[in-house]
Amino acid sequence: MAEIATIARPYAEALFQSAGSDVASTAVWLDELAAVASNEQLRQFADSPKASAEQVFDVVQGVLKTPLTEKAANFLRAVIDNGRIAALAEIAEQFRALKNAQMGTFDAVVYSAFDIDSAALADLSGVLEKRFGRKLNLQVQLQPELIGGVRVVVGDEVLDTSIKARLDQMKVALTA
C-alpha cells in the first residue's frame, strides 16, 4: 500500500536520524509499539471521535510490557496527535530497513515445521549467510504444514528445502 508507505517514510527517517547510536534499542520499542498498534480494536478506538489523544496514549502505554522512555513517549504522542497510529507497523518496517542498511544486514524469515534451538539456528545462520552472501537477521516462524526442512525468505529471494516442496516437485514430475 503506497499511501501508508508514503505516510510512514518521514516518521521512520526522522526517528532514525534522532536515534543516532541508539538505533538498536529504538528498534526494540518501535517494534513493540507496532505490535500493539496492529490490534484492530485499538485502531478502532484511536479512530473514534470520542477518544482523545491522551486516552489513546494511555491505552497504548497500559498495554506495553515495558515502560516507554521519554523519546518513545514523545514519538508515540506525535504519531497519535497526527492520527497515524495505523501507520506504526509500516514505520517500524521502514525504520528496520534503514537500520539494516546502516549495519549492512538483511532480514530473513526462516519458516520451519519444528522449533529450532539456538545452536542449530547459529549453524543455519552461517550456512545461509554463505548461501545468500550477506549478513542476515534471522526470524523463525513455525509452519507445521512444511512437514520438515525449512523455507527461507530474504527480501524477494526464497530458498525452499522443505519436504512439502519436494513432495510438490515429485507430484508435478509424476503427473507430467
C-alpha positions as CSV (number, residue, x, y, z in Angstrom):
1,M,0.0,0.0,0.0
2,A,1.8,3.0,-1.3
3,E,-0.1,5.6,0.7
4,I,0.8,4.1,4.1
5,A,4.4,3.8,2.9
6,T,4.5,7.4,1.9
7,I,3.0,8.5,5.2
8,A,5.4,6.3,7.2
9,R,8.6,7.3,5.5
10,P,9.1,10.8,7.1
11,Y,8.4,9.3,10.6
12,A,10.9,6.5,10.1
13,E,13.6,8.7,8.7
14,A,13.2,11.3,11.4
15,L,13.2,8.7,14.1
16,F,16.3,7.0,12.6
17,Q,18.2,10.3,12.5
18,S,17.2,11.2,16.0
19,A,18.2,7.7,17.3
20,G,21.9,8.2,16.4
21,S,23.9,5.4,18.0
22,D,20.8,4.2,19.9
23,V,19.3,2.5,16.9
24,A,19.1,-1.0,18.3
25,S,17.1,-0.1,21.5
26,T,14.9,2.3,19.4
27,A,14.1,-0.6,17.1
28,V,13.0,-2.7,20.1
29,W,10.5,-0.3,21.5
30,L,9.3,0.7,18.0
31,D,8.6,-3.0,17.2
32,E,6.7,-3.3,20.4
33,L,4.6,-0.2,19.6
34,A,3.9,-1.6,16.1
35,A,2.7,-4.9,17.5
36,V,0.3,-3.1,19.9
37,A,-0.9,-0.8,17.1
38,S,-1.7,-3.7,14.8
39,N,-4.6,-4.6,17.1
40,E,-7.8,-3.8,15.2
41,Q,-9.8,-2.9,18.3
42,L,-7.1,-0.4,19.3
43,R,-7.1,1.2,15.9
44,Q,-10.9,1.5,16.0
45,F,-10.7,3.1,19.4
46,A,-8.0,5.5,18.2
47,D,-10.1,6.5,15.1
48,S,-13.2,7.1,17.3
49,P,-14.0,10.8,17.6
50,K,-15.0,10.2,21.2
51,A,-11.5,9.1,22.2
52,S,-9.0,11.9,22.9
53,A,-5.3,11.6,22.0
54,E,-4.4,11.4,25.7
55,Q,-6.8,8.5,26.2
56,V,-5.3,6.6,23.2
57,F,-1.8,7.3,24.5
58,D,-2.8,5.9,28.0
59,V,-4.3,2.8,26.5
60,V,-1.3,2.1,24.3
61,Q,1.1,2.8,27.3
62,G,-1.0,0.5,29.5
63,V,-0.8,-2.4,27.1
64,L,3.0,-2.2,26.6
65,K,5.2,-4.7,28.5
66,T,8.0,-2.2,29.2
67,P,7.6,1.4,30.2
68,L,8.2,4.0,27.5
69,T,11.3,6.1,27.5
70,E,10.9,9.9,27.1
71,K,11.9,9.7,23.5
72,A,9.5,6.8,22.8
73,A,6.6,8.6,24.6
74,N,7.2,11.8,22.6
75,F,7.3,9.8,19.3
76,L,4.1,8.0,20.3
77,R,2.4,11.3,21.1
78,A,3.4,12.7,17.7
79,V,2.0,9.7,15.9
80,I,-1.3,9.7,17.8
81,D,-1.7,13.5,17.6
82,N,-1.3,13.3,13.8
83,G,-3.7,10.3,13.5
84,R,-1.1,8.0,12.2
85,I,-1.4,5.0,14.6
86,A,-2.4,2.8,11.7
87,A,1.0,3.5,10.0
88,L,3.1,2.4,13.0
89,A,3.7,-1.1,11.5
90,E,5.0,0.5,8.3
91,I,7.1,3.0,10.2
92,A,8.7,0.1,12.1
93,E,9.3,-1.8,8.9
94,Q,10.9,1.3,7.2
95,F,13.0,2.0,10.3
96,R,14.2,-1.6,10.3
97,A,15.2,-1.2,6.6
98,L,17.2,1.9,7.4
99,K,18.9,0.2,10.4
100,N,19.7,-2.8,8.3
101,A,21.2,-0.6,5.5
102,Q,23.4,1.1,8.1
103,M,24.6,-2.1,9.6
104,G,24.9,-4.0,6.2
105,T,22.5,-6.7,7.2
106,F,19.2,-8.1,5.8
107,D,16.1,-9.5,7.4
108,A,15.4,-13.2,6.8
109,V,12.4,-15.2,7.8
110,V,13.0,-18.9,8.4
111,Y,9.8,-21.0,8.2
112,S,10.2,-24.3,9.9
113,A,7.9,-27.2,10.8
114,F,9.6,-27.5,14.2
115,D,11.2,-25.3,16.8
116,I,14.9,-24.6,16.1
117,D,17.2,-24.5,19.1
118,S,19.8,-21.7,19.4
119,A,22.8,-23.9,18.4
120,A,21.1,-25.2,15.3
121,L,19.9,-21.6,14.4
122,A,23.5,-20.4,14.7
123,D,24.7,-23.2,12.3
124,L,21.8,-22.4,10.0
125,S,22.7,-18.7,10.1
126,G,26.3,-19.4,9.0
127,V,25.1,-21.6,6.1
128,L,22.5,-19.1,4.9
129,E,24.9,-16.2,5.1
130,K,27.3,-18.0,2.8
131,R,24.5,-19.0,0.5
132,F,23.0,-15.5,0.2
133,G,26.3,-13.7,0.5
134,R,25.3,-11.2,3.2
135,K,24.8,-10.8,6.9
136,L,21.3,-11.9,8.0
137,N,19.0,-11.2,10.9
138,L,17.0,-14.5,11.2
139,Q,13.5,-14.6,12.5
140,V,11.9,-18.1,12.9
141,Q,8.2,-18.8,12.3
142,L,6.6,-22.1,12.7
143,Q,4.7,-23.7,9.8
144,P,3.8,-27.3,10.6
145,E,2.4,-27.9,7.0
146,L,6.1,-27.9,5.8
147,I,6.4,-31.4,7.3
148,G,10.2,-31.0,7.7
149,G,13.1,-28.9,6.4
150,V,13.0,-25.1,6.2
151,R,11.8,-22.4,3.8
152,V,13.9,-19.2,3.9
153,V,12.8,-15.8,2.6
154,V,15.3,-13.0,2.2
155,G,13.7,-10.0,0.5
156,D,12.5,-11.4,-2.8
157,E,14.7,-14.5,-2.7
158,V,13.3,-17.8,-1.5
159,L,15.2,-21.0,-0.6
160,D,12.8,-23.8,0.0
161,T,14.3,-27.1,1.2
162,S,11.1,-28.3,2.9
163,I,9.6,-31.7,2.5
164,K,6.4,-30.2,1.3
165,A,8.2,-28.5,-1.6
166,R,9.9,-31.8,-2.5
167,L,6.6,-33.6,-2.5
168,D,5.1,-31.0,-4.7
169,Q,8.0,-31.3,-7.1
170,M,7.5,-35.1,-7.2
171,K,3.8,-34.7,-7.8
172,V,4.5,-32.4,-10.8
173,A,7.1,-34.8,-12.2
174,L,4.8,-37.8,-11.8
175,T,1.8,-36.1,-13.4
176,A,3.8,-34.6,-16.3
